[in-house]
Amino acid sequence: MNKILTINPGSTSTKVGIFSPEGIIDEFSLPMDQQHIKKNVIREFPYRRDLLERFLDKTDLKELAAVVGRGGPLKPLEGGVYRVTPALLSDLRECRYGNHASCLGGLLADYFGRLYNVPAWIIDPVTVDEFDDISRISGVPGIQRISRCHALNIKATARKTCDKYGWNINEENFVVAHLGGGISVCALKKGRIKDVNDALLGMGPFSPERAGSLPIRGLLDLAFSGNYTRNELDHYLSRECGLKGYLQTNDAREVVRRIKEGDENARLIMDAMIYQIEKEIGAMAAASECSIKAILVTGGLANCSYITDKLKKDLSLFKVLIIPGENELEAMADGGFRALNGEIPIKEYI
């Protein structure tokens, strides 16, 4: 029985999963001591490596077939499974495309792949770019729309849904909405992300923490108010807005509790977020020529029935499927087994 080890470094912990083709065998999270959290995430590598190695020494990894690390910020590239190569490791070590904990995913996969003498891969990093040229045009020369989204969960959710319903992902169109701390709504056309809002800054619905699309004049006023440096404004728009900005919480469960207790302002803000999600879904349906097999709703907020019930009601002209959860470890394992089986080709990062 083949096994796959998946490694997902986050800002305060390293999540690890061991999977067989039948599903999860074991899953655990190794928290970071505050003193080991560094501004440059690459400096955390020895601590995370040693902590994980001590834990894995007590774990049964017989028949391990591959190690899959979370794909960090890399150059724009097609989705898929990528072999961890010297070029990939170099870009991650230098944080060339972003200083994020996920940069450590490929580095840890490489280390443990060598330790256990198995292949090391990453799958569908956040910088997956499969845009058509027309999707890149912003309206301002010198500003280009970019593809930055929850590609890992988006693609894995679509593949598993197609398996379940007997659909061919390479022949069908979907709108996939990943609803979490950030929100990605994409036009997935024949297996490729042809358009998507920028899930961090710049476009789409506001989220539990992020501002989403903004009126340009208001944004200019904010930027030139003198109240923020550039870095402070970046932090504010990406971490302190959305539900958190209006309601002082980024927890949808807390917002629903307030709504049930009669808080009409909480209802208005939650309904506004859902309304913006629905508008973005409509835009991505249009980007797919309004020919879509289904709308797939995933991510942590897909566990919130207040949100999903309203989406299903308001979008009843379409088939709406709810597949809740971030599912990152499972998504990495799913792609890994598909690569082992030859269903997904293993690509080279150059």
C-alpha positions, -999 to +999 in steps of 0.1 A: +000+000+000+016+032-012+017+062+012+022+099+006+035+124+032+021+159+028+037+190+045+019+223+048+039+250+066+017+278+079+026+310+098+023+295+133+025+257+127+034+229+103+005+207+093+014+172+082-006+143+068+000+107+059-023+093+033-030+060+015-051+058-017-081+050+005-077+082+025-060+097+055-040+075+079-028+102+103-028+140+105-011+163+130-001+199+135+033+210+150+030+244+165+058+270+163+073+284+194+070+322+192+108+327+195+113+306+163+090+327+141+112+349+119+105+378+096+124+359+069+106+326+068+136+307+054+154+312+087+127+289+102+137+259+081+162+242+106+137+244+134+107+231+114+129+204+098+142+191+132+108+193+148+092+173+120+121+148+118+118+140+155+081+134+151+084+113+119+110+091+136+081+077+157+058+073+126+053+042+103+064+054+069+069+020+053+059+020+017+062+057+014+060+066-023+064+104-024+065+136-003+044+165-014+050+200+000+028+231-002+036+251-032+049+286-022+050+318-042+068+310-075+069+325-109+036+323-128+032+288-141+006+263-153-012+242-127-001+207-120+025+186-102+060+199-102+092+180-093+113+199-067+143+209-087+174+231-080+157+260-098+126+257-077+145+255-045+166+285-054+135+307-060+120+295-027+152+300-007+155+336-020+118+343-015+120+357-050+082+359-054+071+363-018+082+358+018+055+334+030+056+303+052+046+281+022+080+288+007+092+261+032+069+235+017+092+227-012+123+229+009+109+204+035+096+181+008+131+181-008+147+173+026+124+144+035+123+131+000+160+127+001+159+113+036+134+086+026+147+082-009+113+091-026+103+118-051+095+153-038+068+174-054+047+205-051+012+209-065-008+239-078+009+268-059-009+301-054+008+316-085-008+292-109-014+313-141-035+300-169-051+333-179-061+340-215-045+373-227-078+391-226-081+383-188-049+402-181-061+436-193-070+459-164-080+492-180-049+510-170-017+507-191+011+495-169-012+476-145-019+440-154-044+417-138-027+387-122-037+352-112-034+348-075-058+324-059-064+292-038-055+271-068-046+240-048-081+235-033-099+248-064-084+222-087-086+194-062-122+201-054-131+201-091-112+169-098-129+151-069-164+164-079-158+152-115-149+118-101-180+117-081-204+127-109-186+109-138-177+142-155-145+149-174-128+179-160-111+186-193-144+188-211-165+208-187-167+244-173-172+253-137-173+283-115-154+275-083-158+297-052-132+292-025-146+310+006-121+315+035-102+343+051-096+353+015-120+345-013-112+332-048-139+329-074-127+314-107-138+305-141-124+269-144-127+261-181-118+226-192-095+222-162-077+255-165-082+287-144-090+311-172-100+340-149-101+347-112-103+376-088-070+385-070-077+368-037-053+389-016-055+425-028-073+442-057-105+425-067-136+405-059-158+402-028-147+415+005-140+386+029-137+380+066-105+401+066-099+415+031-112+446+014-120+432-020-128+456-049-130+493-039-142+526-054-110+541-068-117+576-055-122+564-020-090+543-022-070+574-034-084+594-005-073+567+019-039+563+004-031+601+005-047+608+038-014+607+056-027+582+081-009+552+066+025+542+052+024+519+022+030+488+043+004+499+069-022+504+042-013+470+027-018+453+061-051+472+067-066+463+034-056+426+035-060+418+073-082+444+090-111+450+066-142+430+055-162+414+083-134+423+107-134+460+097-172+464+100-180+440+129-146+436+148-146+398+141-134+377+113-154+346+126-185+339+106-199+318+134-198+349+157-215+370+130-243+344+126-248+343+164-253+380+164-277+378+135-298+352+154-298+375+184-314+403+163-283+423+153-295+439+120-261+456+113-244+421+114-271+408+090-266+437+066-228+432+065-230+394+062-256+397+034-234+423+016-205+398+016-228+371+002-242+396-024-207+404-035-198+367-038-229+361-059-219+390-082-184+376-087-199+341-094-221+358-121-190+375-136-171+342-138-202+325-153-201+352-180-164+346-184-173+309-192-199+320-218-226+311-192-220+275-201-211+258-168-218+224-154-220+235-118-210+261-092-187+245-067-185+262-033-156+252-011-133+266+017-139+271+054-170+294+050-187+266+030-194+251+065-216+281+073-252+272+064-263+309+066-240+315+036-245+284+017-283+283+020-285+319+006-262+310-022-282+280-032-314+300-031-302+330-050-283+309-076-310+283-081-308+286-119-275+267-116-265+235-100-248+245-068-226+220-050-212+226-015-179+210-007-167+225+025-132+228+040-098+241+031-087+205+024-050+214+017-034+183+030-060+161+012-056+181-020-018+176-020-023+139-014-049+136-041-026+152-067+002+131-055-016+098-060-029+110-094+007+117-104+018+082-092-010+067-112+000+086-144-032+105-144-014+138-140+020+144-157+049+155-135+063+188-148+097+204-145+102+239-130+128+257-150 
